[in-house]
Amino acid sequence: MTAAMQKGLIVAVILAVLTVAEYIFATSVTQTETQFIGLAVTAIGKAALICYYFMHIYRLWRAEEAH
């Protein structure tokens, strides 16, 4: 297994865990503030992982190669 494939698999597992946590916050937590904070944190975490690893947003701040 290549390093890139392994990294993608790890990110996919983390996204799955965050999705399960998001489901638990949405269905089991009754306190509104806790539910909101839990859902917000999981959503921000998932968005950050997707942007960084799958959309390669880190390339925006790298210097361009000279041609």
Summary of the structure (lengths in Angstrom):
residues: 67
radius of gyration: 16.1
end to end distance: 33.4
largest distance: 57.6
contacts: 141
relative contact order: 0.12
helix: 79%
strand: 0%
